[in-house]
Amino acid sequence: MAVEIKYVVVREGQEKMAFASKKDADAYDKMLDLAEVLGDWLLQSPVAFEEGQSDVLAMWLAENKDVLSNVLKSGKLPDTEAPAPAENSAESPEEANVADHPARKRTKAA
């Protein structure tokens, strides 16, 4: 029998994601904090969002905070573009919205 340690990020009583390392779990928790602040800030904008759109946009901005920071500093888009998602992808819509972070190992919380 093997012993496996998992670090689980819990928000408002719900398990959000499980990680193999504390560092990765802390980074994800910090990203969720940033997304929450961005979501509140987006609600103050003059743009009217449909229900849930500001949360999705806030999460996307938080996931891409390094690119956003560089754009704000330089005033230019990055040179490399992300590949467009395949139309006939086998991924579920939930999986398609999760950013791919090869440096950290993530597992979906139950």
C-alpha positions as CSV (number, residue, x, y, z in Angstrom):
1,M,0.0,0.0,0.0
2,A,1.4,3.4,-1.0
3,V,0.8,6.6,0.9
4,E,0.1,9.6,-1.3
5,I,0.0,13.2,-0.1
6,K,-2.4,15.6,-1.9
7,Y,-2.7,19.3,-1.3
8,V,-6.3,20.3,-1.9
9,V,-7.5,23.9,-2.5
10,V,-10.8,24.4,-0.7
11,R,-12.9,27.5,-1.3
12,E,-16.2,28.1,0.5
13,G,-16.4,24.5,1.6
14,Q,-15.8,23.2,-1.9
15,E,-12.8,21.3,-3.1
16,K,-11.5,23.2,-6.2
17,M,-8.3,21.3,-7.2
18,A,-5.8,18.9,-5.8
19,F,-2.1,19.1,-6.3
20,A,1.0,16.9,-5.6
21,S,3.0,19.8,-4.1
22,K,2.2,22.5,-1.6
23,K,3.9,25.1,-3.8
24,D,1.5,24.3,-6.7
25,A,-1.5,24.4,-4.4
26,D,-0.5,27.7,-2.9
27,A,0.1,29.2,-6.4
28,Y,-3.4,28.0,-7.5
29,D,-4.9,29.5,-4.3
30,K,-3.2,32.8,-5.0
31,M,-4.5,32.7,-8.6
32,L,-8.1,32.2,-7.2
33,D,-7.6,35.2,-4.9
34,L,-6.5,37.3,-7.9
35,A,-9.5,36.1,-10.0
36,E,-11.9,37.1,-7.2
37,V,-10.4,40.6,-7.0
38,L,-10.5,40.9,-10.8
39,G,-14.1,39.7,-10.9
40,D,-15.1,42.4,-8.3
41,W,-13.3,45.0,-10.3
42,L,-14.8,43.9,-13.6
43,L,-18.3,44.3,-12.1
44,Q,-17.5,48.0,-11.6
45,S,-16.7,48.5,-15.3
46,P,-19.2,50.2,-17.6
47,V,-19.5,47.0,-19.6
48,A,-22.6,44.9,-18.8
49,F,-21.7,41.2,-18.4
50,E,-24.2,38.3,-18.6
51,E,-24.3,36.1,-15.5
52,G,-21.0,34.3,-15.0
53,Q,-19.1,36.1,-17.8
54,S,-17.2,38.4,-15.4
55,D,-16.1,35.3,-13.4
56,V,-14.8,33.5,-16.5
57,L,-13.0,36.6,-17.7
58,A,-11.5,37.2,-14.3
59,M,-10.2,33.6,-14.1
60,W,-8.8,33.9,-17.6
61,L,-7.0,37.2,-16.7
62,A,-5.6,35.6,-13.5
63,E,-4.4,32.5,-15.4
64,N,-2.6,34.8,-17.8
65,K,-1.4,37.4,-15.4
66,D,2.2,37.3,-16.7
67,V,1.1,38.1,-20.3
68,L,-1.3,40.8,-19.0
69,S,1.5,42.3,-17.0
70,N,3.8,42.4,-20.0
71,V,1.1,43.9,-22.2
72,L,0.4,46.6,-19.6
73,K,4.1,47.4,-19.2
74,S,5.0,47.4,-22.9
75,G,1.8,48.3,-24.6
76,K,2.3,45.5,-27.1
77,L,0.9,42.0,-27.5
78,P,3.3,39.1,-27.1
79,D,5.1,37.8,-30.3
80,T,3.9,34.2,-30.0
81,E,0.2,33.4,-30.3
82,A,-1.6,30.6,-28.6
83,P,-2.9,27.9,-31.0
84,A,-6.6,28.0,-31.7
85,P,-8.7,25.2,-30.1
86,A,-9.6,22.4,-32.4
87,E,-13.2,22.4,-33.5
88,N,-13.6,18.6,-33.1
89,S,-11.8,18.3,-29.8
90,A,-12.5,15.3,-27.6
91,E,-12.2,17.5,-24.4
92,S,-15.3,18.4,-22.5
93,P,-16.1,22.1,-22.2
94,E,-14.9,22.1,-18.6
95,E,-11.5,20.6,-19.6
96,A,-11.2,23.0,-22.5
97,N,-11.4,26.0,-20.1
98,V,-8.6,24.8,-17.9
99,A,-5.3,26.3,-18.8
100,D,-2.5,23.9,-19.5
101,H,0.3,24.3,-17.0
102,P,3.0,21.7,-17.8
103,A,5.1,22.8,-14.9
104,R,2.6,21.6,-12.3
105,K,0.8,18.4,-11.8
106,R,-3.0,18.9,-11.2
107,T,-5.7,16.5,-10.5
108,K,-9.4,17.3,-10.6
109,A,-11.0,17.4,-7.1
110,A,-14.0,15.1,-6.6
